[in-house]
Amino acid sequence: MPDLPNIPCSYKEGVYGVSDFDENTDAAGDYALSLDYDTQYQILSYVIPVGKDETREMTLYSVPEDDLLQTLRAVYDKDGTLQSVTATLNGHETLLYIHYENAEHARHEIQKFAIQNADAITEQIKQCTDLVARLFIEYYSDGDCMDYHAKIGTAAQMEALKQKYPRDNDVLDNAGDYPSDNIEGDNERLITMVRCAEDYPTETFLYMVDLMSKHIEEHALAALNKTEDFKYICAEYD
């Protein structure tokens, strides 16, 4: 594919795609998102500015070349500040970058997204009509990769575990031993919003985990058909 242009952090007000920038465009700002795409492995790598002095590397996998070229959009406000960069990848609008005015603005946007993400997960949880013995929240972060999802353990699945491991009660509280699918929100957007904030990413992520987990507890549990020994378990995994 042709070389991707740099996306300047300062430009003219408007919405621009890949073809609207050229090799001279990045002269308009002190900072720019420098995009690098590996055609063979469909990996998009780029560097984002964080605050005034810091940058962070971002990596997205399984990025279709045509989607990236045709749908990447950079949005600039009336002052010419880059507000966001998105692309519709595999039919899903993916946030590549978001600009925060300050720490207060970052916290507001992160809080808003955390509740929206928790609501999306809650709606999926509510679709379960089986008798439920466990509702798990699992999360993970190493600074670059982050994951947050829910998982349902039905009473029938728990009974099967009791039969298989009659002397191991710990297995009943282990999400990995239940065959249910993970219930996810938008982990890609979560990662971008966390890593674009100035605070240390793991701390920001754990703040979001706390918000989402409490929101799910408040809004999903009442809708479930639960066993008498039902447990809501939130835990970090390796």
Disulfide bonds with the S-S distance in Angstrom:
none
